[in-house]
Amino acid sequence: MKKLSTVAWRNLRRKMSRTVLLAGSAAITAFILFVSYFFVFSMERSIAASASRLGASLMVVPEGFGGQAGDMIISGTPTKFYMPESVLDKVRTISEVEAASPQLYLETVSTVCCQTSGDFPVVAYDPKTDFTLKNWTATEKQIGKYDLIAGAEAGGKNYIYHFDNEYMQEWVTLFGKDFMLKNMIFPTGMGTDKTLFITLDAARELNHKKNKLDFPENSISIILVKTKPGMEEFVSRQIDRMNLNVDVVKGSGLQETVNKQVFPVKMMSYMMIGLVLIMSALQVMTMFTALISERQKEIGMLRAMGASRAVTFRLLLMEAGFASVIGATFGSFAAAAALYDNRILILQLLQLPMLFPDWSTGLLIGLGTTAITTLIAIVAAFFPVRSTLKLQPYEAIREGEY
Amino acid sequence: MIVLENICKTYRIGRERKVHALSDVSETIGAGEFVAVVGPSGSGKSTFLAMAGLLERPTEGIVRFDGKDVTDLRDTERTRIRAERCGFIFQFPSLIPTLNALENVLLPKTVHRTYKASDEEWGREMLARVGMGDKLENLPYQLSGGEQRRVALARALINKPDVILADEPTGAVDAYNADVIMNLFKEWNAQGKTVIMVTHDMKLAGEAGRVIQLKDGRVAGEK
């Protein structure tokens, strides 16, 4: 028997019930960690999405329509105003602009989308430059020219049930052309919820044809601008100086509000995770305190026959580590399976743009949670082991006899 | 080889009470000696053995091993001396339940991280010498108390120690097993190795070259 790990492994097998308890505790910790990480990660994403959407640093609209810009975002009511697309290019020349994406407000149409009928405003957007809608969508699918994104109240809620089923297709006819429903937008509490989004390229191709679409060539309605942090005012002035005949509306206040509202929830989540970790550590510590006192004589004997403190430490911590790795791997796997299996139910219940980890991300989170759980178990086992190893071998043998 | 100079060992029991396990004990055990330590229960025999085997530090006094003061030596150094120079036999069942006889014998090599492939052969030989050559793969629960004690003896000898320290090695074993153990001690001693044996049994003590008698933590006599 060459390896210390063999001794540790056999010791674990010797007391199966104790090992199962230790591994079970690690499994629960890993499960909670995995799920919590997923929820916190998704919540962060949700906050980022709110910030991008509600607080798009600036909105640029044709001159005289500044007062309506906020309404458009909040109510989604398309107002027919246009400005040349060249404005977008000029805004992009400002180096403090991180992203700028155009939208074109088209018409309100009466239609049925994903078993939901109603009057839905249709807005054209540019998938290539979009930085607002993408944060609210259910999946990260590539959007083609004639693909459609539905707001939550415009059929999106029904679409959730089969959003990742590529064999179920929904088609909606708009302006005489069939669009395939490709994605949905989670509830935002704004006009977006009742809006249907098509691509700018599709809208321009359908313009002036045998349908109701009629807007000036190469025009857009609004530019959503994301500036570098703290540069909103500066960019706003820069745009004013360009004399583009536009109004610039600021939207950063909303972002702060959202952050403030979500902050306590975020803190609560972190606190819960912290408590779970502390509880788990205490559990392992209690278990190891009992285990060590039960094996004090054996530890003294090992020390007598030449096991140094470091080697004895390693042997006992290896036992904690092995049990935790097994438990945590199982817990992480169970969490990933439970989340994946119930993804539609979770989306339905939470109505948030949750980001379900793909296989590689899931594996990384699993490895991370397993590593953290194992580390907690090892650190928790460290203290009772250390106090026993402070004893001289004969002292440990004597104390172990009582 | 081992010198105990004015050794006192006091154990604290609770906050107030102190027990003097050894009081001013001075002894010199030469290389190749076979010493038996006898005395009634609570006389300090096991503590004497722990001092000589570097398993415990004295409250007062000096312990010398091969002329070197090892009393306050760092723990790693004391561990190294124990691993390389000493072999212990305890009075309690001391085999690891999940390891078979051979693995138990090789355990000192494993925990001291000096395991070599050739050790396995030596382990088999030691087990054969204590009459356990046919039970290498047996787990402790498959062995009788006497057989377990013989495996423990083989384990004590795996490092070819210079000193064997045995605490009641024949306690709770039958006459046959006691004979096997004593014969091996004598054989080992005849090769120039030191044996220090704690026992209640005056007949067994008579087989040693010298008998140290302890009473109330003090040396009460020597034969």
Interface residues (C-beta under 8 A of the other chain):
Chain A: M1 K2 K3 L4 V7 R10 N11 R13 R14 K297 E298 G300 M301 L302 R303 A304 M305 G306 A307 S308 R309 V311 T312 L315 Q392 P393 Y394 E395 I397 E401
Chain B: S46 T47 A50 G53 L55 E56 R57 D75 T76 T79 R80 R82 A83 E84 F88 F90 F92 S94 I96 P97 T98 L99 E103 L106 L107 P108 T110 V111 H112 R113 Y115 R155 N159
